[in-house]
Amino acid sequence: MTLLAASLHAQRSEYLLEKNWKFMKGEAPEAMKPEFDDRKWETVTVPHDWAIFGPFDRSNDFLLLISRKSFSDTSFSTLRRMAILCLRN
């Protein structure tokens, strides 16, 4: 049993997925499709805080927005990353 467990563990691979994400400020529901063209999107590393690039606006304070349960259209962003998984028997 120990040999089998060691054999299964040897086949396991781990990959970090924090690099090469594509970012767009706003919503893009169609971005979940593999053929979606994201070449014009910014390439970022996650975690990524896009809010630091815009002008500061007290009315967009995150805690205030949560308490009101109201988010403006400028509060949304889309992140996307392609990953190829190889499944082995």
Helices and strands as residue ranges (DSSP letters): H 2-10, E 21-25, G 29-32, E 42-44, G 50-53, G 58-60, H 62-68, G 73-75, E 77-80
